Amino acid sequence: MAFSAIAPTIFLLSGQVFNQFILTLGMIILAVVFGLTAFIFMRLFVTWLQAKLEKNSRLFRRSLKIKNDSSSVHISEPEKVFLEPVFVETDPKLTASFLGDKNDISEVLEPQVICENSAAVAYLYKPIALWHGRLILPSHEQRQPYGTVFFEVINAPKKYKNFIGKTVFLKWSTNREVQFFVHAVSQDINFTQETKKSQKSGNIHPDRLNGWRNVGPLETLAGSRLEDSLTVMLRRPVIAINYSSSDRQELTIDREPVQIMGRLCALVSILQRKEPDSDKFIVRHFNKTSQQFDGAAEIIRIPQVQPDKNGVARSTNHLIEQSPLNPDGWYIYGERDEDSIFVVQAIEPRKIAQLTPDETYFGLKKSLAYLSNKNWENTPAQKGQAKRILLTPNDATENASISPWQEGDIGIVLHSFGGIGGKKGERPPLGIVTGHFALGVAKVVRDRFTSELRFDIEYKQVYAHNPDGIVAGSSKWQSYMGDLQRGWLGDRPVCDIICKLDCVCCDYDFDGITLSPLTELNQQLDIMMARYRSGDGTGASLVTPATSCVQDSSQAIYATIKKITSEIESNPQIQDWLKTHPTDAQTQRFHQLVALGESLEKVLMPLGIVRPDWRKNARLAGIDAELKKTFFVGIVNLIKAAISYRTMLPRRTQDEIAKIFLKQGAFLWIIRTNQVGGFDPNIEPIAPTGL
């Protein structure tokens, strides 16, 4: 009876509690929606206001310059004002003033003697790689076991000159670790509906591999494009075998090939265009004896590539001879045409590879401030220019002359690029320029043309399928950045941060037990890149606001940290070594590595939660298998992105990781380029968004 008396009251109260719960939940949802809406409108307003103020500031500075300048430069289009100081056709004096006293190229007349005999200047060109060739995908009927492909040999060591010009078999080593990698990333490839939809939108997918079983990493590399156009260098050691009983020749490798562009390379400075509206240019080669560009003069071709669907060409030869980087020269990559004229396929400014900084910042405070405030400052006004910045955490004197780099040194590369603005530029959603993030390795090498020290940069591109035919994998700088048809040098602002920290880049030897964080990172990235090429069997790696290659590159860092830490913690011999050598330099480096790992984990997992896909290493953010596009799946993806929110935007990830390296005592070397090369008046460089 008592219960029956109070039952209505209990039901009433429970109903009120439920109503209050629903009301509270609704209010929270409304607050989130209104908050996001307010953020979007504030972001749009701030972007508009910044653009307005920057434009007015440029016009104001330009008007002062015109009033104080005695030159008669006429400005008819205010939106192009920021370009004028760099590339000027109507006023050679202004161009010469901008380029500095050392520039005498813009006014150089055609040399009296131009070498037109290609054989006479052949010694000035060098092969790009020792083992170099073109990958060829076998037909389905020609397939060999273990993912072997064909390889057209372009260059080979002297001992194997008989390989040049022949098509041989390229196969994997039978080494246990190599075979583990090959089997780990081999997949049956069957295109999903999402892949076919992406194809219709213009993205290039491995169409020739669709329906194949057990496709290996060499096959996904050779079959990534619709044609056999991928040229690569083979890492040594390469085992070459001639079978005397047959015409069969084969090469065996234990690491993935590296994408490169062209057959030969030279170092030149561009004098002038040979004729108006011609793609032929007169250049002078670098003279190793005089260390000047007073070598042989030659006529080469720098083709004008076709624009994309938005009307923007990846590179332009227009006014390239007036580029601020031209006095320091260009590495040109390509091959000779049927008329024996060298045709450029990729370029690399010599300046950006040199080890002399344009600016140096000493001390942790100043270095962090540069990363936060100055790295991307006033990007549109830097069009056509490049600079190198050294950040050192040490509080050295301002006039100290130091170089942290020595021949053979290795650094970790943090790469990101921004957007394309201007008349024909991109229209980023909500004004947010996401850009791109990748890791890489930079090695200090001796330049073959100048004998000076320079950087040799190799990117590890975890890159989604795209309309340009950029292939996920290892790529040399000249292939990924300098390719005239596909590279980003000419149409995007780019930032490469090279981190020099011995605890990461040096190997450990604990009485015969060796550990290499750099090798482990390379292996993790090799797996990521191979999986991206196959789409884990779907044929598609795609990018969305919630899932991107920046998060999958970050996953490779996380996997490296956990594997190295696990190996050390589970090995009693290493633990004993560390205890008996507490003051050894290697022990100190190891403790620094542990601290670095802990700091990186805080960035990669700011909420202290390990993403399930990172823990299991099962699914990649950019690869969406047969998951239906439901509301629930979208929420799950957003939750996973939120767990690692600091790795959502490329610039934010680059800045966060760079700052951690800096705080751990690393030197940072920054290379910033802003639409370098020729001059396109319809675009301007836009910095990536870094919330």
Secondary structure, DSSP 4 states (H G I P E B T S, - for coil): -HHHHHHHHHHHHHHHHHHHHHHHHHHHHHHHHHHHHHHHHHHHHHHHHHHHHHHHHHHHHHHHHHHH--S------GGGGGGTTT--SS-HHHHHHHH-TT--STTPPPPS--B--GGGGGGG-EES-SSEEEEEPPPGGG--GGG-EEEEEEE--GGGGGGTT-EEEEEE---HHHHHHHHHH-B-----HHHHHHHHTT----GGGTT-SSB-HHHHHHTSSSSS--EEEPPSP-EEEE-TTSS-EEEEESS--EE---SEEEEEEEEEESSTT-SEEEEEE-BTTTTBS-S-EEEEE---PPP-TTS--S---TTGGG-TTGGG-EEEEEEE-TTS-EEEEEEEEHHHHBS--SEEEESHHHHHHIIIIITTTTGGGGTT-EEEEEEESS---TT-------TT-EEEEEEEE-EEESTT----GGG----EEEEEEEEEEE-TTT--EEEEEEEEE-----TT---SEEEEHHHHTSBTTT-STTTSEEEEEEEE-HHHHS-EEETTEEE-HHHHHHHHHHHHHHHHHHGGGTS-----SS--HHHHHHHHHHHHHHHHHHHHHT-HHHHHHHHH-TT-HHHHHHHHHHHHHHHHHHHHSTTS---HHHHHT---TT---S----HHHHHHHHHHHHHTGGGSSHHHHHHHHHHHHHHTT-EEEEEEEES-SS--TT-EEEPPP--
